[in-house]
Amino acid sequence: MGTGRQIAEYALGAYECKGGYIFGTQGIEWTQARQTAMEQNRKDDPNYTESIRYGKKWIGHKVWDCSGLTKKAAEHAGASIHHGSNSTWNGDCSRKGELTNGLALPIGAFVFVYNEKKKNRSHIGVVTGENEVTEASCARLGVIKSKIYGDKWDEWGLCKGVDFDFIPGEDPGPVPPEPTAPGPDKKPTLRQGDRGTYVTMMQEELQAIGYNIGSTGADGIFGKNTRSAVVAFQESSGLTADGICGPKTWAALDAAQPGPEPKPEPEEDRYTVTIPGVSLQQAEELCKEWSGASMKKE
């Protein structure tokens, strides 16, 4: 059985890789071709209005909608649930209830926005910290973090088939440490303008194999100098030199990293022995007898 912490791990990974939001998606990489198709085929569908408007900013990023993120996060923990926040509430929660201020929720629990007018759940997110939700918010913002209490969340639920640290309303006991990223596919696609831990990692790998990323070094900012280094590396590796660090560039970078320096061979111990009154042959025989060593004439 999977755990709530695995659900949270996936959601945090989506946040760390600067995930975006496109209605109806479940963690695919957004491309210009997909954006164009959406603009042509979904222009009259109000569900896609915002995604069409802001979709271009997510090209090159992984994208989800709110319930697409929770569905894939549940799969990461070995559970299969519906793609739809209302369907998840109705059919995929082993326990659920109203979110009262200060109610402790376990890591990986779902939280819901209740639409009073429509009498359904219009939005869903994942608890990833003591007062923290990670959610695929909207096409304008993408995957973000928000607060559990005093924000928009009205209800909570625990995914069926998943083990949680405790049940809300019961004694939670000792609280284990919060989960950390990365989640989906480990390393995100990076391009000029990105910032963060993965940019620093990429810069350090480029430096380790001799590429100049500029005077600021591995500062976690994907600027012009870093892009030039990525392009140079891609050219030398036979990759498409587009300055974007995607899966193939990451793989080539990892493969190109220098291994540990070999340990130097220990120097042979050498001694000078002076034995007065004997010949060289006699001295050599004495050394062999007492030490097993051989002598070299200098």
N, C-alpha and C positions, 0 to 999 in steps of 0.2 A: 504494500500500500504506500502511495506517495504521501507527501507531507505538505502542509500549508506553506512551509518555508520554500519548497520548490516552486509553488505558485508565485510567491513573492520574488524569488530569484529571477524568474522569467520576466516578470513585469519590470523589475529594476534594470534588467539587461536592455529592455526596450527603451527605457529612459536614458541609459548610459550611451546608447548608440544613436541618440538624437532622433528617435523614431517619430514618424509623422502620422497624420490621420487622413485616411480616405475612406469614405463611406463604403461599407460592404467588404472590406479587406481583412485579411488575417495574417499579416506578417510577410507579405510579398515585398520585393524591391520595386519601387516605383520608377517607371521609365518614361521617356518622352513618348514612346509609342502608346503606352497605356494612358497617358494623359490625353493624347490626341484622340484616341478611341473613346474615352469618356466624354470629351467635349463634343464629339460628333453624335454619339449614341445616347447620351444621358442628358442632353441640354434641356429637355422638357420635363425632367424628373426632379421635383423639388427636393428630394432627398440628397441629390448630388449638387445642388446649387453652390454650396459653400466649398465642396471638394473641387469643383471646376474652377472656382475663383482662386483658391489658394494652392491648388495641386502642384503647380510648377515648382514651388519652393521645396517640395519633398522628392523631386527627381533625384535618384541616387541614394535615397534613404529607404529603409524598411517602413512599411505603413500598416496600420490597423485601424479599425473603428473601435468603439469602446468595448463592445461584447466580443469582437474579434480578438482583442488582446486577452480578455479573460478566458475565452475558449482555448486559445493556444497555451496560456499559462496553466490551465487545468490539465491539458494534454501533457505538459512538461512534468506534471505530477502523476501522470498515468490515468487521469480521469477523462471521460468523454462527456461534454455538455453541449447544450444548444448554442447557436450563434444568435443571440438576442437576449437583452437584459430581462425582459418580461418573461421569456421562456425559461431563462435560468432561474428566476425567482420561483416560478410555478412548478418546475419539474426537476431542478438539479440541486436543490439545497436540502441537506439532511436536517438542518436546524436554521431557523431564521426568526427575526423579530424586529421590533422598533428600536432605532438607535437613540438612546437617551444620553444626555450629556454626561461624559465621564465613564460610560460603560466600557470596560476593558474588552478589546477585541484581539483575538490571536493573529499573529502574522499569517498572511495568506487568505484571511477572510474576505468576502466580497461585501461591498457597500453599494447601496442603491439610492437613486433619486426617485421619489414617488411623485408622479404627475397627478395632482388632485383632480384636475379637470378631466383627464382621460381615464383616471382610475387604473393606471398601470405604472410600470417602472420604465422610465425613459433613459436612464443612464446607469452605468456600473463601473466600479473601480476595484482595486486590490489594496488591502491594507499591507503596507510594507514597513511600518514603523509605529512607535508608540502613539503618535498623533499624525500619521502620514499615510496618505493614499497615493498610489501611482495609477494614473488613468490616461487613456487615449481621449483627450478632452474634446478637440474640435479641429477642423482643417486649418484654422488660423494658428493654433498653438501646438498641435501635435501631442506627443506624450509628455505629460507634466506631472508634478507632485502637488498635492493639495492637502489641507488639514481634514482630519476626520470630524472634529468637533467644531461647531460654530461656523461651518461652511454649508454646502448644499446637501449633504448626505442625510437621508431619513431612515434607512433600514439597513440591516446586516443579514448575511447568510453564510453558511458553511457548506462548501462543495461536497456532494456525495462521493463516497469512495476515497476520501482524503483524510489523513490523520492530522489533527491540529494540536497545538501546545496545550490548549484548555478550551472549555466551553464557556461562552459569555454568560455571566451571571453566576458561575461557579468559582470557587477559589482557584485562581490561576497558578498559585504556587510560585516557585522561582522562575523568573523570566529569562530564557536563554538569550544569547546575543542576537542582534538583528542580522538578517542575511545581507549579503553584498552581491553586487553584479560581478562578472558579466553573466548575461543570460543568452539571448538568441544568437547562435552561431558565433559566439565569443567576440570576434573582432569586427567592428563596424567598417563600412566604407567611409573613407575620409577624403575630404576635398578642401581646397583653399577656403579659409574663413572659419573652419572648424577649430574647436578648442577642447582641451581636456586630457584625461589620463592616456587615452589611446593615441592621441597626437604625440604626447611625450614619448610613449613607447616606440612609435614609428621613427621619431627623430633620433632616438638613442640607437636604434638598429641601423639607421642610415650612417650615423657617425661612426659606429663600430666597424663598418666596412669601408670607411674612408671618404664619405660624401660630406661636402660642406653645406651645412644648413643655415649659415649666417653667424654673425657675431654674438647673437643672443643665446645660441646653443639650444638645448632641448627645453624650451620654455612652455611647451604645450599649446603653442599658437601656430596654426598652419598658414604661414605667410608666403610671400613670393619666393624667398630663398629656399624654404622647405619644398615648395612646389618644383622649383628648378632641380633640387636634389632628387626628388621623386622621378621627374622626367628623365634625368640622366641615368638613374638606376634602371628604369624601365627600358630605355634604349639599349643599355649594356646587357640586359637580360632577355632581349628579344620579345618584350611585351609591347602592347599598344602604349605609346608615350603620351598619355592624356593628362598626366599629373594627378590622377585620382588613385588613391590607394584602396583597391578592392581586394577580393579574395585571392586573385592570382598574384597581385603584387605583394600582399601579405605573405603568401606561401613562398614566393621567391626571396623575400627579405629574410624570413625565418631560416630558409635553407642556406642563405649566404652568410649567416652569422659565424664568426670565427669560433673554433672550438677552444678548449682549455690549452694553454701553452704546455708543451711537453716538459716533463721534469728533466733537468740536466743529469747526464750520467755521472755517478760519483767518481771523483778522481781516484786513480790508483795510488794507494799508499806507497811511498818510496822512501828507502832508508840508505844512508851511507854508512858502511861498516869498514873500519880500519883494523886490520889484524897484522901487527908487525911480525916480521921474521918468517912469513910463509909465502909461498908462491900464489899466483892468481888461481891456479887450478885447485890448490889445497884450500884456499879461502872459499871458493865456490862450493866445494864438497862439504865444508863445515856448515855453510849457510843452508844448503839443501837438507842436511841431516837434522838441523835444529829448527828450521822454520818451514821447510817445504817450498821455499821461494827460489826463484831463479835469479841469476845475476846478469846484468847487461854491462858490457864494457863501454866506458865513456871516454 
